[in-house]
Amino acid sequence: MSKPRIGIIVGSTRPGRFGDKPAEWIAERARATGEFEVEVLDLRDYKLPFFDEQASPAWAPSQAPGAKEWQEKIASLDGYIATAAEYNRGPTGVLKNALDYAYNEWNRKAIGFVGYGGVGGARAVEQLRLISVELQMAPVRSGVHIVWADYMQVASGDKKLGDFDHLNQAADDMLGQIAWWAKALKTAREA
């Protein structure tokens, strides 16, 4: 069996975002495991309008420009890790919108989260786990939560995410779970 293909989704599009740092860091750690083929998916590269379809993509083809390209990319992958900034106790609108623009393409695939913000993005990740279940994904138990104190040291350039042992351990735990689930679900989908 070929290695599972994992997409690292950068869940913010705003200028000056922090999301590039955790996306690059977790992509590097995922590649280092040797368990995955890894691709970073920047939502800036997918021109998805606010969701305004006649029906869910579960029931009808999307008509929006960019939707088909996004759906094809999501379909080509075996699992995902999303960086999740926490805005007002929830995930970014652009990440939720990207999740809404696919349905069948997400089904029966593993997903993990790297959250950041005041409480490590925990409230955003909690909501994303519920959304993932509705999209028939398998969210893994472990996640990475970059709390404000760590965030500020990285944002200021004083430290890198890899300098924090607790973040490295959380990442490795999450990646181990994603590897197991991605392989199991890939095998089941192919059968």
Beta strands, then each sheet from edge to edge (+ up, - down):
strand 1: 5-10
strand 2: 37-42
strand 3: 79-85
strand 4: 110-116
strand 5: 138-139
strand 6: 144-146
sheet 1: 2+ 1+ 3+ 4+ 5+
sheet 2: 2+ 1+ 3+ 4+ 6+
end
